[in-house]
Amino acid sequence: MDKKPIVKNYMVTRLVILSETMDVYFAIALLLKNKISGAPVINDANKLVGILSEKDCLRVFANGSFYNMPGGPVSRFMTQVVATVAPESDLFSVADIFLKHNYRRLPVVEGKRIVGQISRRDVLRAIQDSSG
């Protein structure tokens, strides 16, 4: 391989993005409709503030069962500490992050502005490209 593959060449830029104030049941419906397992969450200033995954959504069900909580805003259930990568990050580093953590996707950011998302599957495409 002549050059290291980088995130910006494999990331997805058309994303389903959720608002932190969005009703979590509406967010779940968007995840299901778009057949995705999670989505980045932004605030009113369009800054990345979290990620809502299928695992996070299971809390809605668990809380409803144990605490009789009828849901609420996405911000109540999202993961707030989010690992991110830059568009110029190499995919070897990204693969290492995926191997060390349970992440299925990583938001790609410039500053705090989300510009895309890279997933495990995107890294697999890079592997396929490099193997000919």
PyMOL commands that place a pseudoatom at each C-alpha (Angstrom):
pseudoatom trace, name=CA, resn=MET, resi=1, chain=A, elem=C, hetatm=0, pos=[0.000, 0.000, 0.000]
pseudoatom trace, name=CA, resn=ASP, resi=2, chain=A, elem=C, hetatm=0, pos=[1.596, 3.253, -1.129]
pseudoatom trace, name=CA, resn=LYS, resi=3, chain=A, elem=C, hetatm=0, pos=[-0.261, 5.702, 1.103]
pseudoatom trace, name=CA, resn=LYS, resi=4, chain=A, elem=C, hetatm=0, pos=[-2.097, 5.169, 4.340]
pseudoatom trace, name=CA, resn=PRO, resi=5, chain=A, elem=C, hetatm=0, pos=[-5.862, 5.205, 3.841]
pseudoatom trace, name=CA, resn=ILE, resi=6, chain=A, elem=C, hetatm=0, pos=[-7.464, 8.113, 5.653]
pseudoatom trace, name=CA, resn=VAL, resi=7, chain=A, elem=C, hetatm=0, pos=[-10.874, 8.710, 7.165]
pseudoatom trace, name=CA, resn=LYS, resi=8, chain=A, elem=C, hetatm=0, pos=[-12.070, 11.400, 4.741]
pseudoatom trace, name=CA, resn=ASN, resi=9, chain=A, elem=C, hetatm=0, pos=[-11.773, 8.973, 1.824]
pseudoatom trace, name=CA, resn=TYR, resi=10, chain=A, elem=C, hetatm=0, pos=[-14.104, 6.411, 3.440]
pseudoatom trace, name=CA, resn=MET, resi=11, chain=A, elem=C, hetatm=0, pos=[-16.366, 8.334, 5.815]
pseudoatom trace, name=CA, resn=VAL, resi=12, chain=A, elem=C, hetatm=0, pos=[-20.062, 8.848, 5.205]
pseudoatom trace, name=CA, resn=THR, resi=13, chain=A, elem=C, hetatm=0, pos=[-21.094, 12.480, 4.959]
pseudoatom trace, name=CA, resn=ARG, resi=14, chain=A, elem=C, hetatm=0, pos=[-24.867, 12.094, 4.587]
pseudoatom trace, name=CA, resn=LEU, resi=15, chain=A, elem=C, hetatm=0, pos=[-25.923, 11.365, 8.144]
pseudoatom trace, name=CA, resn=VAL, resi=16, chain=A, elem=C, hetatm=0, pos=[-29.024, 11.025, 10.216]
pseudoatom trace, name=CA, resn=ILE, resi=17, chain=A, elem=C, hetatm=0, pos=[-28.338, 13.557, 12.954]
pseudoatom trace, name=CA, resn=LEU, resi=18, chain=A, elem=C, hetatm=0, pos=[-30.421, 13.833, 16.093]
pseudoatom trace, name=CA, resn=SER, resi=19, chain=A, elem=C, hetatm=0, pos=[-31.131, 16.861, 18.268]
pseudoatom trace, name=CA, resn=GLU, resi=20, chain=A, elem=C, hetatm=0, pos=[-30.532, 16.598, 22.004]
pseudoatom trace, name=CA, resn=THR, resi=21, chain=A, elem=C, hetatm=0, pos=[-34.059, 17.952, 22.601]
pseudoatom trace, name=CA, resn=MET, resi=22, chain=A, elem=C, hetatm=0, pos=[-35.738, 15.478, 20.233]
pseudoatom trace, name=CA, resn=ASP, resi=23, chain=A, elem=C, hetatm=0, pos=[-38.130, 12.986, 21.832]
pseudoatom trace, name=CA, resn=VAL, resi=24, chain=A, elem=C, hetatm=0, pos=[-36.278, 9.711, 22.270]
pseudoatom trace, name=CA, resn=TYR, resi=25, chain=A, elem=C, hetatm=0, pos=[-39.166, 7.695, 20.804]
pseudoatom trace, name=CA, resn=PHE, resi=26, chain=A, elem=C, hetatm=0, pos=[-39.012, 9.822, 17.643]
pseudoatom trace, name=CA, resn=ALA, resi=27, chain=A, elem=C, hetatm=0, pos=[-35.236, 9.242, 17.539]
pseudoatom trace, name=CA, resn=ILE, resi=28, chain=A, elem=C, hetatm=0, pos=[-35.754, 5.476, 17.863]
pseudoatom trace, name=CA, resn=ALA, resi=29, chain=A, elem=C, hetatm=0, pos=[-38.205, 5.610, 14.970]
pseudoatom trace, name=CA, resn=LEU, resi=30, chain=A, elem=C, hetatm=0, pos=[-35.585, 7.432, 12.858]
pseudoatom trace, name=CA, resn=LEU, resi=31, chain=A, elem=C, hetatm=0, pos=[-32.950, 4.807, 13.664]
pseudoatom trace, name=CA, resn=LEU, resi=32, chain=A, elem=C, hetatm=0, pos=[-35.329, 2.026, 12.684]
pseudoatom trace, name=CA, resn=LYS, resi=33, chain=A, elem=C, hetatm=0, pos=[-36.575, 3.772, 9.547]
pseudoatom trace, name=CA, resn=ASN, resi=34, chain=A, elem=C, hetatm=0, pos=[-33.019, 4.363, 8.341]
pseudoatom trace, name=CA, resn=LYS, resi=35, chain=A, elem=C, hetatm=0, pos=[-31.817, 0.899, 9.425]
pseudoatom trace, name=CA, resn=ILE, resi=36, chain=A, elem=C, hetatm=0, pos=[-28.926, 2.302, 11.451]
pseudoatom trace, name=CA, resn=SER, resi=37, chain=A, elem=C, hetatm=0, pos=[-27.662, 1.335, 14.876]
pseudoatom trace, name=CA, resn=GLY, resi=38, chain=A, elem=C, hetatm=0, pos=[-26.937, 4.834, 16.137]
pseudoatom trace, name=CA, resn=ALA, resi=39, chain=A, elem=C, hetatm=0, pos=[-26.576, 8.492, 15.259]
pseudoatom trace, name=CA, resn=PRO, resi=40, chain=A, elem=C, hetatm=0, pos=[-24.696, 11.580, 16.426]
pseudoatom trace, name=CA, resn=VAL, resi=41, chain=A, elem=C, hetatm=0, pos=[-26.520, 14.111, 18.593]
pseudoatom trace, name=CA, resn=ILE, resi=42, chain=A, elem=C, hetatm=0, pos=[-26.103, 17.870, 18.244]
pseudoatom trace, name=CA, resn=ASN, resi=43, chain=A, elem=C, hetatm=0, pos=[-27.198, 20.859, 20.303]
pseudoatom trace, name=CA, resn=ASP, resi=44, chain=A, elem=C, hetatm=0, pos=[-28.892, 24.073, 19.157]
pseudoatom trace, name=CA, resn=ALA, resi=45, chain=A, elem=C, hetatm=0, pos=[-25.492, 25.459, 18.093]
pseudoatom trace, name=CA, resn=ASN, resi=46, chain=A, elem=C, hetatm=0, pos=[-24.958, 22.417, 15.805]
pseudoatom trace, name=CA, resn=LYS, resi=47, chain=A, elem=C, hetatm=0, pos=[-22.120, 21.138, 18.005]
pseudoatom trace, name=CA, resn=LEU, resi=48, chain=A, elem=C, hetatm=0, pos=[-21.652, 17.439, 18.682]
pseudoatom trace, name=CA, resn=VAL, resi=49, chain=A, elem=C, hetatm=0, pos=[-22.828, 16.678, 22.233]
pseudoatom trace, name=CA, resn=GLY, resi=50, chain=A, elem=C, hetatm=0, pos=[-23.344, 12.921, 22.181]
pseudoatom trace, name=CA, resn=ILE, resi=51, chain=A, elem=C, hetatm=0, pos=[-24.298, 9.802, 20.324]
pseudoatom trace, name=CA, resn=LEU, resi=52, chain=A, elem=C, hetatm=0, pos=[-27.462, 7.731, 20.609]
pseudoatom trace, name=CA, resn=SER, resi=53, chain=A, elem=C, hetatm=0, pos=[-26.933, 4.016, 20.033]
pseudoatom trace, name=CA, resn=GLU, resi=54, chain=A, elem=C, hetatm=0, pos=[-29.200, 0.994, 20.133]
pseudoatom trace, name=CA, resn=LYS, resi=55, chain=A, elem=C, hetatm=0, pos=[-27.715, 0.201, 23.532]
pseudoatom trace, name=CA, resn=ASP, resi=56, chain=A, elem=C, hetatm=0, pos=[-28.655, 3.679, 24.782]
pseudoatom trace, name=CA, resn=CYS, resi=57, chain=A, elem=C, hetatm=0, pos=[-32.185, 3.144, 23.474]
pseudoatom trace, name=CA, resn=LEU, resi=58, chain=A, elem=C, hetatm=0, pos=[-32.509, -0.018, 25.533]
pseudoatom trace, name=CA, resn=ARG, resi=59, chain=A, elem=C, hetatm=0, pos=[-32.362, 2.272, 28.606]
pseudoatom trace, name=CA, resn=VAL, resi=60, chain=A, elem=C, hetatm=0, pos=[-35.698, 3.731, 27.503]
pseudoatom trace, name=CA, resn=PHE, resi=61, chain=A, elem=C, hetatm=0, pos=[-37.242, 0.283, 27.717]
pseudoatom trace, name=CA, resn=ALA, resi=62, chain=A, elem=C, hetatm=0, pos=[-35.473, -0.594, 30.996]
pseudoatom trace, name=CA, resn=ASN, resi=63, chain=A, elem=C, hetatm=0, pos=[-36.375, 2.715, 32.645]
pseudoatom trace, name=CA, resn=GLY, resi=64, chain=A, elem=C, hetatm=0, pos=[-39.983, 2.383, 31.534]
pseudoatom trace, name=CA, resn=SER, resi=65, chain=A, elem=C, hetatm=0, pos=[-40.111, -1.023, 33.145]
pseudoatom trace, name=CA, resn=PHE, resi=66, chain=A, elem=C, hetatm=0, pos=[-38.378, -0.210, 36.422]
pseudoatom trace, name=CA, resn=TYR, resi=67, chain=A, elem=C, hetatm=0, pos=[-39.092, 3.468, 37.004]
pseudoatom trace, name=CA, resn=ASN, resi=68, chain=A, elem=C, hetatm=0, pos=[-42.251, 4.052, 34.987]
pseudoatom trace, name=CA, resn=MET, resi=69, chain=A, elem=C, hetatm=0, pos=[-40.448, 6.793, 33.038]
pseudoatom trace, name=CA, resn=PRO, resi=70, chain=A, elem=C, hetatm=0, pos=[-42.222, 7.495, 29.755]
pseudoatom trace, name=CA, resn=GLY, resi=71, chain=A, elem=C, hetatm=0, pos=[-39.089, 8.485, 27.837]
pseudoatom trace, name=CA, resn=GLY, resi=72, chain=A, elem=C, hetatm=0, pos=[-37.970, 12.051, 27.409]
pseudoatom trace, name=CA, resn=PRO, resi=73, chain=A, elem=C, hetatm=0, pos=[-35.425, 13.963, 25.359]
pseudoatom trace, name=CA, resn=VAL, resi=74, chain=A, elem=C, hetatm=0, pos=[-32.532, 12.221, 23.602]
pseudoatom trace, name=CA, resn=SER, resi=75, chain=A, elem=C, hetatm=0, pos=[-30.137, 14.024, 25.984]
pseudoatom trace, name=CA, resn=ARG, resi=76, chain=A, elem=C, hetatm=0, pos=[-31.431, 11.879, 28.865]
pseudoatom trace, name=CA, resn=PHE, resi=77, chain=A, elem=C, hetatm=0, pos=[-30.381, 8.636, 27.181]
pseudoatom trace, name=CA, resn=MET, resi=78, chain=A, elem=C, hetatm=0, pos=[-27.478, 9.459, 24.848]
pseudoatom trace, name=CA, resn=THR, resi=79, chain=A, elem=C, hetatm=0, pos=[-23.837, 8.712, 25.534]
pseudoatom trace, name=CA, resn=GLN, resi=80, chain=A, elem=C, hetatm=0, pos=[-22.265, 12.078, 26.291]
pseudoatom trace, name=CA, resn=VAL, resi=81, chain=A, elem=C, hetatm=0, pos=[-18.590, 11.173, 26.187]
pseudoatom trace, name=CA, resn=VAL, resi=82, chain=A, elem=C, hetatm=0, pos=[-17.925, 10.499, 22.527]
pseudoatom trace, name=CA, resn=ALA, resi=83, chain=A, elem=C, hetatm=0, pos=[-14.680, 9.429, 20.926]
pseudoatom trace, name=CA, resn=THR, resi=84, chain=A, elem=C, hetatm=0, pos=[-14.147, 11.270, 17.649]
pseudoatom trace, name=CA, resn=VAL, resi=85, chain=A, elem=C, hetatm=0, pos=[-11.635, 11.292, 14.823]
pseudoatom trace, name=CA, resn=ALA, resi=86, chain=A, elem=C, hetatm=0, pos=[-10.457, 13.904, 12.363]
pseudoatom trace, name=CA, resn=PRO, resi=87, chain=A, elem=C, hetatm=0, pos=[-10.911, 13.616, 8.589]
pseudoatom trace, name=CA, resn=GLU, resi=88, chain=A, elem=C, hetatm=0, pos=[-7.132, 13.249, 8.144]
pseudoatom trace, name=CA, resn=SER, resi=89, chain=A, elem=C, hetatm=0, pos=[-6.825, 10.377, 10.681]
pseudoatom trace, name=CA, resn=ASP, resi=90, chain=A, elem=C, hetatm=0, pos=[-5.393, 7.188, 9.228]
pseudoatom trace, name=CA, resn=LEU, resi=91, chain=A, elem=C, hetatm=0, pos=[-7.629, 4.132, 9.149]
pseudoatom trace, name=CA, resn=PHE, resi=92, chain=A, elem=C, hetatm=0, pos=[-5.052, 1.981, 10.940]
pseudoatom trace, name=CA, resn=SER, resi=93, chain=A, elem=C, hetatm=0, pos=[-5.564, 4.164, 14.033]
pseudoatom trace, name=CA, resn=VAL, resi=94, chain=A, elem=C, hetatm=0, pos=[-9.333, 4.007, 13.573]
pseudoatom trace, name=CA, resn=ALA, resi=95, chain=A, elem=C, hetatm=0, pos=[-9.221, 0.196, 13.300]
pseudoatom trace, name=CA, resn=ASP, resi=96, chain=A, elem=C, hetatm=0, pos=[-7.215, 0.131, 16.539]
pseudoatom trace, name=CA, resn=ILE, resi=97, chain=A, elem=C, hetatm=0, pos=[-9.902, 2.224, 18.275]
pseudoatom trace, name=CA, resn=PHE, resi=98, chain=A, elem=C, hetatm=0, pos=[-12.594, -0.171, 17.052]
pseudoatom trace, name=CA, resn=LEU, resi=99, chain=A, elem=C, hetatm=0, pos=[-10.566, -3.149, 18.323]
pseudoatom trace, name=CA, resn=LYS, resi=100, chain=A, elem=C, hetatm=0, pos=[-10.047, -1.623, 21.776]
pseudoatom trace, name=CA, resn=HIS, resi=101, chain=A, elem=C, hetatm=0, pos=[-13.633, -0.398, 22.284]
pseudoatom trace, name=CA, resn=ASN, resi=102, chain=A, elem=C, hetatm=0, pos=[-17.178, -1.525, 21.534]
pseudoatom trace, name=CA, resn=TYR, resi=103, chain=A, elem=C, hetatm=0, pos=[-17.806, 1.383, 19.169]
pseudoatom trace, name=CA, resn=ARG, resi=104, chain=A, elem=C, hetatm=0, pos=[-19.554, 0.649, 15.882]
pseudoatom trace, name=CA, resn=ARG, resi=105, chain=A, elem=C, hetatm=0, pos=[-19.096, 4.150, 14.541]
pseudoatom trace, name=CA, resn=LEU, resi=106, chain=A, elem=C, hetatm=0, pos=[-17.064, 7.265, 15.261]
pseudoatom trace, name=CA, resn=PRO, resi=107, chain=A, elem=C, hetatm=0, pos=[-18.125, 10.809, 14.458]
pseudoatom trace, name=CA, resn=VAL, resi=108, chain=A, elem=C, hetatm=0, pos=[-15.676, 12.672, 12.259]
pseudoatom trace, name=CA, resn=VAL, resi=109, chain=A, elem=C, hetatm=0, pos=[-15.227, 16.238, 13.475]
pseudoatom trace, name=CA, resn=GLU, resi=110, chain=A, elem=C, hetatm=0, pos=[-13.410, 19.410, 12.625]
pseudoatom trace, name=CA, resn=GLY, resi=111, chain=A, elem=C, hetatm=0, pos=[-13.327, 21.321, 15.882]
pseudoatom trace, name=CA, resn=LYS, resi=112, chain=A, elem=C, hetatm=0, pos=[-16.710, 20.469, 17.406]
pseudoatom trace, name=CA, resn=ARG, resi=113, chain=A, elem=C, hetatm=0, pos=[-18.490, 20.475, 14.032]
pseudoatom trace, name=CA, resn=ILE, resi=114, chain=A, elem=C, hetatm=0, pos=[-19.486, 17.073, 12.723]
pseudoatom trace, name=CA, resn=VAL, resi=115, chain=A, elem=C, hetatm=0, pos=[-18.459, 16.518, 9.112]
pseudoatom trace, name=CA, resn=GLY, resi=116, chain=A, elem=C, hetatm=0, pos=[-19.073, 12.791, 8.784]
pseudoatom trace, name=CA, resn=GLN, resi=117, chain=A, elem=C, hetatm=0, pos=[-18.979, 9.393, 10.386]
pseudoatom trace, name=CA, resn=ILE, resi=118, chain=A, elem=C, hetatm=0, pos=[-16.709, 6.383, 9.982]
pseudoatom trace, name=CA, resn=SER, resi=119, chain=A, elem=C, hetatm=0, pos=[-17.923, 2.894, 10.805]
pseudoatom trace, name=CA, resn=ARG, resi=120, chain=A, elem=C, hetatm=0, pos=[-16.391, -0.543, 11.110]
pseudoatom trace, name=CA, resn=ARG, resi=121, chain=A, elem=C, hetatm=0, pos=[-17.894, -1.357, 7.717]
pseudoatom trace, name=CA, resn=ASP, resi=122, chain=A, elem=C, hetatm=0, pos=[-16.177, 1.668, 6.162]
pseudoatom trace, name=CA, resn=VAL, resi=123, chain=A, elem=C, hetatm=0, pos=[-12.839, 0.355, 7.430]
pseudoatom trace, name=CA, resn=LEU, resi=124, chain=A, elem=C, hetatm=0, pos=[-13.660, -3.025, 5.884]
pseudoatom trace, name=CA, resn=ARG, resi=125, chain=A, elem=C, hetatm=0, pos=[-14.154, -1.271, 2.548]
pseudoatom trace, name=CA, resn=ALA, resi=126, chain=A, elem=C, hetatm=0, pos=[-10.651, 0.200, 2.891]
pseudoatom trace, name=CA, resn=ILE, resi=127, chain=A, elem=C, hetatm=0, pos=[-9.273, -3.273, 3.575]
pseudoatom trace, name=CA, resn=GLN, resi=128, chain=A, elem=C, hetatm=0, pos=[-11.009, -4.577, 0.476]
pseudoatom trace, name=CA, resn=ASP, resi=129, chain=A, elem=C, hetatm=0, pos=[-9.650, -1.678, -1.600]
pseudoatom trace, name=CA, resn=SER, resi=130, chain=A, elem=C, hetatm=0, pos=[-6.104, -2.283, -0.382]
pseudoatom trace, name=CA, resn=SER, resi=131, chain=A, elem=C, hetatm=0, pos=[-6.262, -6.011, -1.119]
pseudoatom trace, name=CA, resn=GLY, resi=132, chain=A, elem=C, hetatm=0, pos=[-7.213, -5.443, -4.738]
for i in range(1, 132): cmd.bond("trace and resi %d" % i, "trace and resi %d" % (i + 1))
show_as sticks, trace
zoom trace
